[in-house]
């Protein structure tokens, strides 16, 4: 078990799902990860659902706003970085070549946030906590354990995140092919790595830069099989990463992409 009460500034602190069918999505993840839900009113008959493990928050889910779905935005997971001053960080994001997709706004008494994109186009959110501090569980079955950036320009992305959040980088090679290991960059702070980055390979198809979410699971193959029976679609079948773990990447029945890994 790994319980948390708050997250240091600069660390990932939250993730949520914006989807076309909240009821069906909640049912999928409840059966897959064992989540329960606590509904929080958002006004006009809408709710934000706090997914929980052992009564502790692990993620959020909500219906995608009509203006986004009408523009063709697919269901998706968003990852959040903890900040002390959302306005100051939003300004820095723009100064460093990023853009604001949604300017800073209050989320009731819970906190302040903004949605942004880095200079390569990968989107993420920033969160200035008030009452809501972020994940209360991480690294346990059904909770977030890793964030991963796939991008077209690792140099530009690396410089951006170092400047905006003060992240440190550490390069390593993933031994996918012993003859030609993939370059993989770790992001972290204070000696703790919490995210990774790799360059999009043309062989992967028309993939846009994106931040991917990894959930911890006890058994990758069992979770993969269960996800398929629940209507999940395969993107990457279970694969081993030597010395690290076994992972898979899928789409939920509404189309949101997520990964899971047994360390």
C-alpha positions in Angstrom: 0.0 0.0 0.0 1.2 3.5 -0.8 -1.0 6.3 0.8 -0.4 10.0 0.3 -1.9 13.1 1.8 -0.4 15.7 -0.6 2.2 16.0 -3.4 5.3 18.2 -3.8 5.2 21.0 -6.3 6.4 19.8 -9.7 5.2 16.2 -9.2 2.3 14.6 -11.0 -0.6 14.7 -8.5 -3.8 13.7 -10.3 -5.4 12.2 -13.4 -8.9 12.3 -14.7 -11.0 10.9 -17.6 -13.1 13.0 -19.9 -15.5 10.6 -21.7 -18.5 10.3 -23.8 -20.4 7.9 -21.6 -19.5 8.2 -17.9 -21.8 5.5 -16.7 -20.3 2.9 -19.0 -16.7 4.1 -18.4 -17.2 4.0 -14.7 -18.5 0.4 -14.9 -15.5 -0.6 -17.0 -12.9 0.7 -14.6 -14.8 -0.5 -11.6 -14.7 -4.1 -12.9 -11.1 -3.7 -14.2 -9.5 -2.0 -11.2 -12.0 -2.5 -8.4 -12.8 1.2 -8.1 -15.7 2.6 -6.2 -17.1 6.1 -6.9 -18.1 9.2 -4.9 -20.2 11.7 -7.0 -19.6 15.4 -6.7 -22.1 17.8 -8.3 -20.7 20.1 -11.0 -24.0 22.0 -11.7 -26.6 21.6 -14.4 -27.1 18.0 -13.6 -23.5 17.1 -14.2 -21.2 15.2 -11.8 -17.5 14.7 -11.3 -16.8 11.1 -10.0 -14.0 10.5 -7.6 -12.7 7.0 -8.2 -11.5 5.4 -5.0 -9.6 2.5 -3.6 -10.1 1.7 0.1 -12.1 5.0 0.3 -9.1 7.0 -0.9 -9.1 9.0 -4.2 -7.2 7.7 -7.1 -8.6 9.4 -10.2 -11.6 11.4 -11.5 -14.1 10.8 -14.3 -16.6 13.1 -16.0 -18.6 13.6 -19.1 -16.8 15.5 -21.9 -18.2 19.0 -22.4 -20.4 19.2 -25.5 -18.2 21.9 -27.1 -15.2 19.5 -27.1 -17.0 16.4 -28.3 -18.6 18.5 -31.1 -15.1 19.4 -32.2 -14.2 15.7 -32.6 -12.2 15.5 -29.3 -12.0 11.8 -28.4 -12.4 10.5 -24.8 -9.0 10.9 -23.0 -7.1 10.8 -19.8 -5.4 14.0 -18.6 -2.5 14.1 -16.2 -2.0 17.0 -13.7 1.2 18.5 -12.3 1.1 20.1 -8.8 2.0 23.8 -8.7 2.1 26.5 -6.0 0.8 29.4 -8.2 -1.2 28.4 -11.2 -1.1 31.9 -12.7 2.7 32.1 -12.5 3.2 28.7 -14.0 0.6 29.4 -16.8 2.6 32.5 -17.7 5.9 30.5 -17.7 4.3 27.9 -19.9 3.6 30.5 -22.6 7.0 32.2 -22.2 8.7 28.8 -22.8 6.7 28.1 -26.1 3.7 26.2 -24.7 0.1 27.3 -25.1 -2.9 27.5 -22.8 -5.8 25.4 -24.0 -7.9 26.5 -21.0 -6.7 29.5 -18.9 -6.5 29.3 -15.1 -9.8 28.9 -13.4 -11.2 27.9 -10.0 -12.7 24.4 -9.5 -15.0 25.4 -6.7 -13.2 25.1 -3.3 -11.1 22.2 -4.6 -8.3 24.1 -6.3 -7.2 26.1 -9.3 -6.2 24.7 -12.7 -5.3 25.3 -16.3 -4.9 23.0 -19.3 -1.9 23.5 -21.5 0.2 22.0 -24.3 3.9 21.8 -24.5 5.7 23.1 -27.6 5.4 19.7 -29.3 1.7 19.6 -28.8 1.3 17.2 -25.8 -1.4 18.3 -23.5 -1.4 18.3 -19.7 -2.9 20.2 -16.8 -1.6 22.1 -13.8 -3.2 21.9 -10.4 -2.9 24.4 -7.5 -4.5 22.5 -4.6 -6.9 23.9 -2.1 -9.1 21.2 -0.5 -8.3 18.6 -3.1 -4.6 17.6 -2.8 -4.6 14.9 -5.5 -4.1 11.1 -5.5 -4.4 9.6 -2.1 -3.1 6.2 -3.3 -0.4 5.6 -5.9 1.6 2.6 -7.0 -1.0 0.1 -5.8 -3.2 -2.1 -8.0 -5.6 0.2 -9.8 -3.8 3.4 -9.1 -1.4 5.6 -11.1 2.2 4.6 -11.0 3.9 6.3 -14.0 3.4 9.0 -16.6 5.0 8.9 -20.0 5.5 11.5 -22.7 5.6 10.4 -26.4 6.8 13.3 -28.5 8.2 14.3 -31.8 11.1 16.3 -30.4 12.6 15.1 -27.1 15.1 18.0 -27.0 12.4 20.7 -27.2 10.2 18.9 -24.7 13.0 18.3 -22.3 14.0 21.9 -22.2 10.4 23.0 -21.8 9.7 20.9 -18.7 13.0 21.6 -17.1 12.3 25.4 -17.5 8.7 25.3 -16.4 8.8 22.8 -13.6 12.4 22.4 -12.7 12.5 18.7 -13.6 15.8 16.9 -13.9 16.5 14.5 -16.7 18.3 11.2 -16.9 18.8 9.3 -20.1 18.7 5.5 -20.3 18.1 2.9 -22.9 15.2 0.5 -23.0 16.5 -2.8 -24.3 13.7 -3.4 -26.7 16.3 -4.4 -29.2 19.7 -5.2 -27.7 21.4 -4.2 -30.9 19.6 -0.8 -30.9 18.2 0.2 -27.5 15.5 2.9 -27.5 16.6 6.1 -25.9 14.4 6.8 -22.9 14.6 9.9 -20.7 13.5 9.9 -17.1 12.0 13.0 -15.5 12.3 13.6 -11.8 13.0 15.9 -8.9 15.0 15.5 -5.7 16.4 12.1 -6.7 12.9 10.6 -7.5 11.9 9.8 -11.1 8.2 10.0 -11.7 7.9 10.1 -15.5 9.5 9.1 -18.8 9.9 10.4 -22.3 10.6 8.8 -25.7 10.5 9.9 -29.3 7.6 8.8 -31.5 8.8 6.4 -34.1 7.3 6.7 -37.6 6.5 3.0 -37.5 3.9 3.7 -34.8 1.7 5.4 -37.3 0.1 8.9 -37.1 0.5 9.3 -33.3 0.3 12.9 -32.0 2.5 13.9 -29.0 0.8 12.9 -25.8 1.1 12.1 -22.1 0.2 8.5 -21.3 -1.0 7.2 -18.0 0.1 3.9 -16.4 -1.9 2.2 -13.7 -0.2 -0.4 -11.5 -1.7 -3.9 -11.6 -0.8 -7.1 -9.8 -0.9 -9.3 -13.0 -0.6 -7.7 -16.4 -1.9 -10.7 -18.4 -4.9 -11.3 -16.2 -5.8 -7.5 -16.4 -5.3 -7.6 -20.1 -7.6 -10.6 -20.5 -10.3 -9.0 -18.2 -10.1 -5.7 -20.1 -10.8 -7.5 -23.4 -13.8 -9.3 -22.0 -15.1 -5.9 -20.8 -14.8 -4.4 -24.3 -11.3 -2.9 -24.2 -9.4 -2.7 -27.4 -5.8 -3.8 -27.8 -3.1 -1.2 -28.8 0.0 -2.9 -27.4 -0.4 -6.5 -26.1 1.5 -7.5 -22.9 5.2 -7.0 -23.3 8.1 -7.4 -21.0 10.5 -4.5 -20.2 13.6 -6.3 -18.8 14.3 -5.5 -15.1 11.2 -3.2 -15.0 8.0 -5.1 -15.5 5.3 -6.3 -17.9 2.9 -3.8 -19.5 0.1 -3.4 -22.0 -1.7 -0.4 -23.6 -5.4 -0.4 -24.5 -8.4 1.7 -25.3 -11.4 1.6 -23.0 -14.8 1.0 -24.7 -15.3 4.7 -25.3 -11.9 5.1 -26.9 -9.7 6.6 -24.1 -6.1 5.2 -24.2 -4.4 4.0 -21.0 -1.7 1.6 -20.0 -1.1 -0.7 -17.1 2.1 -2.4 -15.7 3.0 -5.1 -13.3 6.3 -4.1 -11.9 
